[in-house]
Amino acid sequence: MGKIQCLDPHVADLIAAGEVVERPASVVKELVENAIDAGATAVTVEIRRGGMSYIRVTDDGSGIAPEDAETAFLRHATSKIRGQDDLAAIGTLGFRGEALAAIAAVSRVELRTRTADNDLGVGLLLDGGVVRTRQEVGCPVGTTLIVRDLFYNTPARLKFVKRDVTEGAAAFAAVQHAALSHPEVAFKMLREERQDLMTPGDGSLQSAVYAVLGREMALGFLPCKGSGEGLQVEGFVSRPSCCRGTRGYQHFFVNGRYVKSRTMTAALEEAYQNQKMVGRFPGCVLHITSNLNAVDVNFHPTKTEVKFSNEKRLFQAVFSSVNAALNGEQGHPQVQL
């Protein structure tokens, strides 16, 4: 008898879920990104026990059509791409169609959603990825997703989960990144029924920085702006006197997506050479806007790393823009690439 066989679909779903859902923060990140992609102008996130027992994300976006409700929870089901050519120029935060399926596979999920052209919405209850009930419900336009008992059916994963306070902090950071990347969206977050964050959603990055990072950090920032050859850099960088003892205040965004980038970190810190104390690191909130086909967002499983077609150009753009801000250059300096 042969040794190679196809996995049971449920087992395959659990494996896929392990790649997407590492912890409660992963769930929060994916659901918030879906809300932003749906055109939401307001997003509320609530978690309990660090997100392990309860996560609720409510948005006022476009909602899900009744005929698409169940399909949305199938693996590789997405409204954001249609063919392979779309992968070369991805402009949405989500695109792989794995988030809802992965989340539902390892939790108990409740969905309530309505589109503007329907008087009633649809409500689904799923248990381990299986739809248990479906009914018409009264609800506002948009989507509410409630995720309960994360990893209840994969107990082996629970030993890798950290304390509630640690998991809650990671989920909070995911919402902070979303708020800084999309200042036009009003975010609110509650932890254990206590409001931890509220942003105005007025489209001003400065307002978002003030709400997310606090008054002291915001007052220690300088505006930064530069452009050149398909790249634009805009945001804020810390004054040399306001550098911190950790890189935790460095926030980079590429086309609205929070990313980690060694190239951008190196460029930022190179601009501060001889301007800061040893052992101190600059903070920043920098938005890089690039041609969609010049950056690969499908490079990393969690989409937190991206790959540019020209890393040298990226380095020079960030370095020159930050250097100009630190040297007090006025206006919008043109980056020489």
VOGU-3710 file (C-alpha; in Angstrom, 3 decimals, decimal comma):
1> mgkiqcldph> 0,000/0,000/0,000  1,360/3,414/-0,910  2,540/5,773/1,810  1,538/9,009/0,123  -2,039/10,161/0,484  -4,006/13,385/0,339  -4,686/15,006/3,678  -8,198/15,210/5,027  -9,562/18,657/4,037  -10,070/19,641/7,684
11> vadliaagev> -6,472/18,750/8,557  -5,269/20,709/5,540  -7,306/23,707/6,726  -5,726/23,510/10,187  -2,249/23,467/8,636  -3,109/26,467/6,470  -4,516/28,237/9,524  -1,202/27,745/11,288  0,516/29,697/8,536  -1,886/32,659/8,742
21> verpasvvke> -3,074/32,722/12,358  -0,078/32,701/14,664  -1,772/34,491/17,570  -4,763/36,757/18,307  -2,900/39,724/16,800  -2,882/37,873/13,472  -6,670/37,664/13,560  -7,009/41,350/14,412  -4,614/42,322/11,623  -6,402/40,271/8,969
31> lvenaidaga> -9,896/41,425/9,940  -8,873/45,085/10,140  -7,212/44,845/6,722  -10,403/43,351/5,297  -12,365/46,257/6,769  -10,030/48,811/5,179  -10,212/47,035/1,825  -14,020/47,169/2,114  -13,865/50,967/2,198  -14,624/51,409/5,885
41> tavtveirrg> -14,409/54,893/7,379  -14,771/53,635/10,964  -13,462/50,427/12,546  -13,981/49,251/16,119  -11,894/46,443/17,613  -12,678/44,797/20,940  -10,706/41,990/22,589  -10,931/40,025/25,830  -8,272/37,863/27,443  -5,716/39,136/24,973
51> gmsyirvtdd> -7,983/38,066/22,131  -7,963/34,381/23,027  -11,569/34,271/24,234  -13,099/37,115/22,240  -12,281/39,358/19,263  -14,848/41,614/17,642  -14,151/43,785/14,603  -16,949/46,034/13,349  -16,748/48,247/10,271  -18,999/50,443/8,161
61> gsgiapedae> -17,601/49,215/4,869  -19,394/47,810/1,855  -20,441/44,569/3,546  -20,750/41,098/2,004  -23,581/40,205/-0,366  -25,885/37,420/0,926  -24,899/35,086/-1,903  -21,213/35,510/-1,030  -21,414/35,007/2,740  -20,511/31,298/2,852
71> taflrhatsk> -18,107/31,567/-0,071  -16,072/34,165/1,834  -15,029/31,448/4,291  -13,678/29,080/1,634  -9,922/28,857/1,112  -8,580/31,053/-1,701  -11,894/32,880/-2,035  -11,272/36,558/-2,705  -12,847/39,550/-4,423  -9,524/41,320/-4,842
81> irgqddlaai> -7,762/39,492/-7,653  -9,000/37,603/-10,680  -5,925/36,281/-12,495  -2,166/35,964/-12,374  -1,625/39,375/-13,935  -3,234/40,983/-10,894  -0,435/39,609/-8,705  2,045/41,938/-10,409  0,269/45,067/-9,145  -1,480/44,411/-5,837
91> gtlgfrgeal> -3,120/47,515/-4,407  -5,166/45,947/-1,594  -4,011/44,835/1,848  -5,539/41,378/1,509  -5,547/39,337/-1,669  -4,833/35,650/-1,032  -8,285/34,652/0,205  -6,981/32,741/3,202  -7,771/34,956/6,186  -11,427/34,117/6,917
101> aaiaavsrve> -10,987/30,431/6,139  -7,912/30,199/8,371  -9,526/32,069/11,250  -12,752/30,057/11,078  -10,829/26,758/11,029  -9,439/27,335/14,536  -12,242/29,204/16,290  -15,960/29,812/16,620  -17,020/32,651/14,361  -20,108/34,801/14,140
111> lrtrtadndl> -20,676/36,985/11,066  -23,210/39,768/10,618  -23,050/41,727/7,403  -25,230/43,845/5,128  -24,724/45,686/1,861  -26,371/49,028/1,067  -28,719/47,520/-1,519  -30,245/45,006/0,939  -32,792/45,819/3,631  -31,697/42,859/5,743
121> gvgllldggv> -28,284/41,407/6,373  -27,088/37,838/6,753  -25,872/36,159/9,928  -23,670/33,068/10,023  -22,407/30,925/12,882  -19,371/28,755/12,125  -17,685/26,184/14,328  -14,242/25,005/13,248  -14,852/26,304/9,751  -18,220/24,560/9,365
131> vrtrqevgcp> -21,339/26,691/8,889  -23,831/25,723/11,607  -26,586/28,278/11,089  -27,558/30,961/8,596  -30,338/33,517/8,991  -31,471/36,955/7,928  -30,623/39,614/10,508  -31,173/43,299/11,030  -27,854/45,106/11,109  -26,249/48,307/9,784
141> vgttlivrdl> -24,392/48,408/6,476  -20,953/46,923/6,976  -19,569/43,835/8,674  -19,168/42,578/12,223  -17,029/39,512/12,849  -16,806/37,931/16,284  -14,119/35,319/16,905  -14,430/33,221/20,058  -12,287/30,520/21,680  -9,247/30,819/19,421
151> fyntparlkf> -7,396/27,481/18,969  -10,095/25,596/20,896  -9,757/22,666/18,466  -5,962/22,794/18,177  -4,804/22,488/21,816  -1,191/21,939/20,763  -1,106/25,579/19,626  -2,098/26,862/23,062  1,302/26,125/24,595  2,835/28,707/22,266
161> vkrdvtegaa> 0,404/31,437/23,303  1,826/33,992/25,734  0,153/35,709/28,667  -3,042/37,634/28,020  -1,325/40,966/28,575  1,367/40,109/26,014  -1,098/38,901/23,402  -3,271/41,940/24,036  -0,300/44,245/23,510  0,462/42,577/20,166
171> afaavqhaal> -3,156/43,002/19,049  -3,051/46,641/20,165  0,098/47,169/18,079  -1,674/45,747/15,021  -4,457/48,322/15,407  -1,902/51,093/15,963  -0,194/50,185/12,683  -3,531/50,231/10,873  -4,371/53,642/12,334  -1,003/55,099/11,312
181> shpevafkml> -1,222/53,610/7,828  -4,768/54,866/7,172  -5,387/58,172/8,965  -8,583/58,613/6,927  -10,193/55,780/8,926  -11,421/56,361/12,488  -10,211/53,531/14,737  -11,383/52,614/18,199  -10,022/49,782/20,321  -11,283/48,333/23,576
191> reerqdlmtp> -9,403/45,890/25,785  -11,342/44,232/28,599  -14,112/46,823/27,970  -11,646/49,708/28,462  -11,028/52,091/25,584  -7,323/52,141/24,740  -7,322/53,979/21,433  -9,422/56,383/19,409  -8,324/58,213/16,274  -10,259/60,999/14,540
201> gdgslqsavy> -10,127/59,575/11,021  -9,754/63,085/9,601  -7,144/62,082/7,018  -4,310/63,899/8,791  -1,272/61,752/9,531  -0,270/64,221/12,228  -3,616/63,673/13,985  -3,149/59,908/13,797  0,410/60,151/15,167  -0,813/62,278/18,065
211> avlgremalg> -3,640/59,851/18,885  -1,570/56,675/18,515  1,876/57,603/19,816  0,960/60,360/22,238  1,675/64,048/22,662  5,317/63,715/23,749  6,290/61,582/20,783  4,334/63,728/18,330  5,994/66,925/19,529  9,400/65,317/19,050
221> flpckgsgeg> 8,797/64,681/15,341  9,851/66,691/12,295  7,884/66,604/9,023  9,636/64,718/6,247  8,831/64,725/2,548  10,672/63,798/-0,647  10,042/62,320/-4,076  11,720/61,027/-7,202  11,476/58,389/-9,957  8,356/56,515/-8,925
231> lqvegfvsrp> 8,915/56,824/-5,163  7,439/59,272/-2,675  8,417/59,529/0,969  6,222/61,399/3,436  5,729/61,406/7,177  7,593/62,307/10,335  11,019/61,579/11,836  12,236/62,256/15,354  14,489/65,141/16,244  17,995/63,912/17,158
241> sccrgtrgyq> 17,392/64,968/20,754  14,242/62,811/20,882  15,769/59,486/19,815  14,923/56,497/22,009  16,737/53,460/23,344  14,822/51,062/21,076  13,823/50,721/17,434  10,241/50,120/18,525  9,211/53,601/17,424  10,156/53,055/13,788
251> hffvngryvk> 7,047/52,623/11,638  7,378/52,093/7,885  4,478/51,784/5,447  4,574/50,919/1,758  1,460/51,765/-0,255  -0,575/51,743/2,947  0,853/48,457/4,255  2,874/48,219/7,493  6,204/46,554/6,733  9,542/45,726/8,304
261> srtmtaalee> 12,483/46,659/6,119  16,210/46,423/6,794  16,840/48,715/3,855  14,613/51,478/5,178  15,912/51,050/8,736  19,501/51,324/7,500  18,680/54,404/5,402  16,918/56,101/8,311  19,740/55,497/10,754  22,433/56,440/8,247
271> ayqnqkmvgr> 20,866/59,885/7,993  21,315/60,328/11,760  25,031/59,572/11,829  26,853/62,098/14,050  23,526/63,656/15,072  22,442/61,379/17,926  23,859/59,778/21,035  25,386/56,299/20,815  22,842/53,620/21,712  19,876/55,760/20,760
281> fpgcvlhits> 17,628/55,102/17,773  15,470/57,473/15,723  11,732/57,043/15,551  9,629/57,630/12,478  6,288/57,254/10,783  7,189/57,110/7,102  4,859/56,375/4,208  6,528/55,211/1,013  4,369/55,314/-2,085  5,624/53,285/-5,025
291> nlnavdvnfh> 4,389/52,038/-8,378  2,500/48,829/-7,571  4,512/46,774/-10,057  7,800/47,872/-8,444  7,112/46,094/-5,147  6,346/42,440/-4,376  3,951/42,166/-1,415  3,609/38,385/-1,778  7,205/37,917/-0,701  6,578/36,978/2,935
301> ptktevkfsn> 3,918/34,621/4,436  2,636/37,253/6,877  3,018/40,112/4,360  5,111/42,113/6,846  8,067/42,186/4,472  8,045/43,404/0,883  10,613/43,263/-1,880  11,439/46,224/-4,096  12,715/45,838/-7,610  15,380/48,459/-6,807
311> ekrlfqavfs> 16,457/48,424/-3,149  19,239/50,950/-3,817  16,704/53,494/-5,058  14,584/52,879/-1,963  17,578/53,418/0,339  18,503/56,665/-1,383  14,921/57,956/-1,309  14,542/57,397/2,433  18,047/58,623/3,274  17,781/61,827/1,237
321> svnaalngeq> 14,309/62,685/2,529  15,264/62,142/6,175  18,577/63,943/5,746  16,775/66,941/4,250  14,327/67,023/7,162  17,133/66,909/9,725  19,036/69,681/7,979  15,986/71,914/7,995  15,419/72,073/4,263  12,083/73,687/3,495
331> ghpqvql> 9,476/72,680/0,963  9,424/69,301/-0,747  12,987/68,253/-1,590  13,474/66,262/-4,764  15,353/63,054/-4,080  18,264/62,466/-6,404  18,174/58,821/-7,463
//
